[in-house]
Amino acid sequence: MKNSPAVDPPRVSVLLPVYNSERYLRETVVSVLQQTFTDFELLIVDDGSTDRSPQILAELAATDPRISVTRRPNDGYVSALNELLAKARGEYMARIDSDDVAFPKRFARQVEFLDAHPNVLVVGSYVQVIDEDGDVLCDQSVLIDHEAITHSLLRGTGGIYHPATMFRRQPVMDLGGYRTQALGVEDQDLWLRLAERGKLANLPEALLKYRIHPGNFSFVYHEQVRERFRSVLREAYARRGLPEPEDLLSEAPRVTSNWDRRREWAWGAVHSRHFRTARKHARALLAENFTSRAAWTLFAYAHLGRYAELLRTMLGRRSS
């Protein structure tokens, strides 16, 4: 199903790949439609969903002519991104994933920034990290200037949240778009290649609710993603004529279990004073392992609330 495009191209093309996203999809699309900046097209590729995603998309597309949906057999996330790039008519591309939520002024802020900084090829932002239920875990800041972001990317520690980005279409097309061999780190690979042609930036405000849950691709396929990242970084050092560090990927996130990830998320909620969310995750951890000292420590801090920092000071240590 496709709506007829407007005659004049929009300033922004929103790129949204979808696969089995029925739980979060409607909220994601509505957050795009409610942007204060309205000159955009919302391009969606349904990558062979087998849940209710196609029906939800059909309902939403019937409500707004800016939505264009293409449905096809499953061919993968990177393939969907490149198909969306090829269809896009806008000068700027705004990315969002089908489980995230854009704040209303996101597009306005990013368009204004790119208009004012022609040497910047991609701009991201801080994000508000939420869990599978939409409860806030923490507000995540990121590096702001090009040099710091590039250094972080070369150290394997990220630097830009992919679904929070807006970038110029033509430089990405000149590079051949996303590379399928970098699946799982296709964004870091693209940013590293773009950094050789222009500037990268982040805005110092949260413009996206970034959802983390055990079903995230990078969590499910962590080992494969890590090896692809190693290859991407080696290529980046070689292109720059820089010696490859012996400790390549030493600072990149390590493989952890879903239990450990949930514990990390819950501690983030404690440190950010989102104690209700922290208590929820602490209870879930205890349900899985009632005898875990780490889970009980988290449970105690989550219930102490604002007194947690005082207790940490009294004990002379921070929990890990």
Buried (B, 14 or more C-beta within 10 A) or exposed (E): EEBEBEEEBBBBBBBBBBBBBBBBBBBBBBBBBEBEBEBBBBBBBBBBBEEBBBEBBBEBBEEEEBBBBBBEEBBBBBBBBBBBBEBBBBBBBBBBBBBBBBBEBBBBBBBBBBEEEEEBBBBBBBBBBBBBEEBBBBBBEBBBEBEBBBEBBBBBBBBBBBBBBBBBBEBBBEBEBBBBEBBBBBBBBBBBBBBEEBBBBBBEBBBBBBBBBEEBBBBEEBEEBBEBBBEBBEBBBEEEEEEEBEEBBEEBBEEEEEBEBBBBBBBBBBBBBBBEBBBBBBBBBBEEEEEBEBBBBBBEBBEBBEEBBEEBEEEEEEBE
